[in-house]
């Protein structure tokens, strides 16, 4: 086990803890799900989340690890993916009524690569409509009157209007959405 609550571990700490068998993927997933359950009613960060399926995937990952098979670098890590990424058999609605009920047959390449390295999709997080239009239902955990992406949206509008310098990667590298910090202990 670890001295820190499991939901507070970094991606590296969680990955090493699972591979070195300090704790199981199931225990880590349960800790994340408990954290989500305690906060998500107010924050509303998840558009698709099936706790029983996440636990089942974690158990499968634990069995793979305990079978002696070589673990992937992300073995047993539950991930939350933005609802713009296609996920086979899981709704991908892109925050838009136009895509309501859409369930892709294939996953996006990035999702396939994560799975090939041992991670599994725990759930889908809310996105603005088609990742750039109307804000989603998620509330900023520090100020429920704001959406977690408001700063990024303003930055993009300013950049497109040449009102401020546009720096590639700025939004992704420095402005992490607050809801992700609280709920996305799964590392992405």
N, C-alpha and C positions, 0 to 999 in steps of 0.2 A: 504494500500500500504506500501511499504518499501522505506527507503531513498537510499538504494543501488540499482544499476541497477539489474534487475532480473537475468540476465545471470551470475552475479558474486556471487550469493548466494551459500552457501554450501548445501549439501544434507539435513542436518538437518534444516537449515533455510528455504529452499524451502518447505520441507515437512510440517513444522509447519505453514508456511505462507498460504499454500493451505488449510490445515485442519482447521485453525483458520479463514479462509476466508478473509485474508488480501489482497489476490489476487487470481485469478482463475488459474486453470491448463492451461486453454487456453491462458491467458496472459503470463504465464511463458513459455509455449511452443513457443508462438510467439516470445518472447524475445530471446530464444535459437536459433530459426530458423533464426532470423534476424542476430544474431552473426555468425551463420554458413554461411549464404549467403554472409556476408561481408568478410569472411576469406577463405572459402573453395576452391575458384577457385585457390588460390595460394597453400594452404596446401594439398588439395585433401584427406581429412581424411575419407570421407564417400564413401562407395561402393553402398549403397542403402539408399535412403532418399526420402520419399514422404511427403512433407509438408502438403498437403491437408489431407492425411490420419492421420498424427500426430495431426492436429487441430481437426479432427473429433473424434479421441480417447480422446483428452483432454476435448472436450465438453461432451462426454459421461461420463467421470470421474467426471466432474463438476455436471452433472445432478444427478449422483449417490450420491455425497456429499450433494447436496441440497435437495435430496429426504428424508433426515433424516436417511438413512441407515447408519450403522456403517462404518466409513471409515477404510481402511486398513492403516497400518503404512507407506506405500509408496503411498498412494492415490494420483493419479493425476501426479505422477512424470514420465516424459518422460525419457527413458533411451536409450543410445546408446550401442549396444552390438557388440563385435568383431565378424567378419564374420566366426568364427569357430563354433559358437553356433547355433544349429538347431532352426529355428523359423518357425512354421507352417504357410504356405501360403506366406512366404517371402523368396526370394532367399538366399541360404546358399552355397556360391561358394568357400569358404575357400581360396580365393586368388589364385585359381588354375584353369587352363584351363580344367583340368580333371573333375571339378565339375561345369563347366559353365552351367547355366540354371537349376541347381538342386534346387527344391523347396520341402522341407520336408513336410510331412503330420502331423507330431507331433513336438512339441517344446522340446528342452532339458529341463530336470528337473529344472535347475536353472531358466530358462525363465518362466516356469509354476509357480514356487514359487514366482517370482517377480510379475507376473500378479495376483496371488492369494492375494497378499498384496496390490494391487491397482496400481502398476506401469504398464506402457505400453511401447512397443518397438517403439521408434521414428525413429530409423534407425540402419543400420549396418555399422561398421567402418572397414576400410581396414586392412587386416592382411598380414603378410608375407605368402608365399605359404605354405598351410597346417600348418601354425603357426610356421614353423621352416626353410623353404627353402629360396627361392628368395624373397628379400624385395619387399613390395608393392609399390604403387605409391605415398604414403603419404610423404610429405616433412616436415622436422623439421622446425617449425615456426621461430626459432631463427637463423637457418643456413640452407637455402634451398638446400645446396649441400649435406646435410646429411639426412638419414632417422631417424625418431624419435626413432627407436628401435635399432640403431647401438650399443649403449653401452651395452644393455642387450644381444644382440647377441654375442658380444665379451666376455662378462662375461660367458655366457654359454659355448662357445667354450673353453675358458680357464679352466673352471671348469671341463669339460669333459676330457680335456687333462691333468688334475691335475697340471696345471700351476699356479693355485691360489686356495685358499681354497674355497670350495663350501659351502655356507650357505643357507639353505632352507629359502625361503621367501624373500631373500635379494632383488631380482629384483622387486618383487611385492610391498614390503614395502618401499623401499627407492628410487627406480629409476622409477618415474612416467613419462610416455611418455609426452613430451611437447605438442603434439597436443591434448592430452586428457585434459591437464590443460586449454588450450584455448577454446576448443570446447565442451568438455564433461561436461558442467556445470550441466548436468543432473545427476551427482553424481556417476557414476561408471566408 
